[in-house]
Amino acid sequence: MKNVFMYSMFIIGTMFLIGGVYNFLPFEIKPVEKFGDAYKYGHAVGYVIGKFLNIVIGVTMIKYGYETYLERKIIK
């Protein structure tokens, strides 16, 4: 069961990492032209924060999966 958990952590972490990096550089922030400036800036900041969180969560999940892998390797 730990084997399935470890592989799922690697896969989901990789998906988060790719989702965070994809369209991140150069900052491809989609403009929202129907609303005022405050909404545009809030949308841009939320977009960047979401990308950073995706990267952080992805790296953390991959790290946790790798630690589980090392733990299984030591037990064997």
Contacts in CASP RR format, 6 or more apart in sequence:
PFRMAT RR
TARGET T0000
AUTHOR 0000-0000-0000
METHOD contacts of the structure
MODEL  1
MKNVFMYSMFIIGTMFLIGGVYNFLPFEIKPVEKFGDAYKYGHAVGYVIG
KFLNIVIGVTMIKYGYETYLERKIIK
2 68 0 8 1.000
2 72 0 8 1.000
3 72 0 8 1.000
5 68 0 8 1.000
6 65 0 8 1.000
6 68 0 8 1.000
6 69 0 8 1.000
6 72 0 8 1.000
9 61 0 8 1.000
9 62 0 8 1.000
9 64 0 8 1.000
9 65 0 8 1.000
9 68 0 8 1.000
10 61 0 8 1.000
10 62 0 8 1.000
10 65 0 8 1.000
10 66 0 8 1.000
12 58 0 8 1.000
12 61 0 8 1.000
13 57 0 8 1.000
13 58 0 8 1.000
13 59 0 8 1.000
13 61 0 8 1.000
13 62 0 8 1.000
14 58 0 8 1.000
14 62 0 8 1.000
15 58 0 8 1.000
16 54 0 8 1.000
16 55 0 8 1.000
16 57 0 8 1.000
16 58 0 8 1.000
16 61 0 8 1.000
17 54 0 8 1.000
17 55 0 8 1.000
17 58 0 8 1.000
17 59 0 8 1.000
17 62 0 8 1.000
19 51 0 8 1.000
19 54 0 8 1.000
20 50 0 8 1.000
20 51 0 8 1.000
20 52 0 8 1.000
20 54 0 8 1.000
20 55 0 8 1.000
21 51 0 8 1.000
21 55 0 8 1.000
24 51 0 8 1.000
24 55 0 8 1.000
27 48 0 8 1.000
29 43 0 8 1.000
29 44 0 8 1.000
29 47 0 8 1.000
29 48 0 8 1.000
30 43 0 8 1.000
30 47 0 8 1.000
31 40 0 8 1.000
32 39 0 8 1.000
32 40 0 8 1.000
32 43 0 8 1.000
33 40 0 8 1.000
END
